[in-house]
Amino acid sequence: MVGPVNGYHGLERLSIDRLEKVLDAAVNTEPEKGDFVDAVLKVMAEKEKKEPTGRISDVEKAWKEFKAR
């Protein structure tokens, strides 16, 4: 993945841990930023696909689990 994701630069350089923190902040402070949330989730899914950790096996499942926290 090279270049911006949905117009957001630099997300691909963040670790999944950091992306989770960014996602948490975006959802809790600016829920109207759906395009940003989508970009973060896309990067997380691509990172997991490229280097599976088993931590995020399914994006939809991960999103549901994240929202349930």
N, C-alpha and C positions, 0 to 999 in steps of 0.2 A: 504494500500500500504506500503510495507516494502522493504527496500533495494534500490539500485540504479535504476533509470529510464533511460533506454538506456545507462547505464554506468555512469550516473551523480548522484553523492551522494548529499543528503541534500535538494533537491528540494521540497520534500514532507513536509519539515518543514517550508517552506516559506508561507506567506499569499498570497492570490490572488493579493492583491495590490502590494506586493513586486515582485511576479512573473511577473506581467505586466511590472514593471520597468526593470526587468532582460530581459524580452522578447524584450522590446523596445531597450535596449542597444545592445542586440545580433543582432537584425535585422539591426540596424543602423550602427554598427561598424564591424560586422563580418557576412555578409549575407551568406557566404559559410558554416556557421555552422548550416546547416539544421537539422542535427541529434540533436543538442542541442535545437533548436527551437521546434522541434517535442517533445522532452522530456518535455519542459516547458509547451507546450500546453496540453500534456497528463496529467500532474499533475494538471493543472488548470481544465481540464474537470473532472477528478476524484474527485477533491475537490468539485466542483459544484454539481456533482452527489450525493456525500455523504451528503453534507449539502447545499441544494439549497438556493441560495440567490436571484435568478431571474436575477442576473446581467449577467450571461453567460447562455443563454438558449440553444444555439446551437454553437458548437465549430466552425463549418465552418462559420457561421454568425459572430461570434465574431472575427474570424481571418480576415474576409473581412472588418469589421468595424475598426479593429485595423490598418490594412494596409491603410485604407482611411484617417486616421488622418494626 
